[in-house]
Amino acid sequence: MVLAANRAARDRPQAARAAATAAERVAQTQLGSDPDAYRAARAELDESLDLLAQVALAQLSIGGKRPTDSVTRRLRDLLRNAVADEEARADLSRGALKDEPGAAGFGAFVGMAPPSGRKAMTKAAETRRKQDDQRRREKRAALRDELARAEKALNEAKRAEREATRGRERAEKAVESIRARLGSAPED
């Protein structure tokens, strides 16, 4: 898990630095009097962590097999905990995280809900979700088309098989008939 997070940070260093900067901004604005600045910092943090998580999850996707939901949650927790801890944040931004940091949170920020009372999905995350949904729909449509073509080919093969079987049966009868006639024909 740590290796995938480090690889993601090295592959997307700008996202890793953005996550570290956003985490610092969240820590600074969490108890401030500007809820909009806090929400903006959280949105920026969520967006950069989402990108890092997607890259890391791609690293964990062996042979196209998607990681389980628990692995996904654990990875996201690892990234969030790493940016919440000053030392781990620095290590992650360099792609050199040594181990999974504990659930430190953001100090006084731990357990606090955003000022709005609900966690808003970032615009980038929403766009990615819509793109993923569209790709899934396109893949399903392509699979349905492929299935229809395969079923048509199967039906044609079955029809050809039936015709071939009837042709074989006719040929066998013809051979038997000729052999019978040959056997009853006078010899020279």
PyMOL commands that set and color helices and strands:
alter all, ss='L'
color gray80, all
select helices_A, chain A and resi 2-11+13-29+35-60+69-84+86-94+107-109+123-184
alter helices_A, ss='H'
color red, helices_A
deselect
rebuild
show_as cartoon
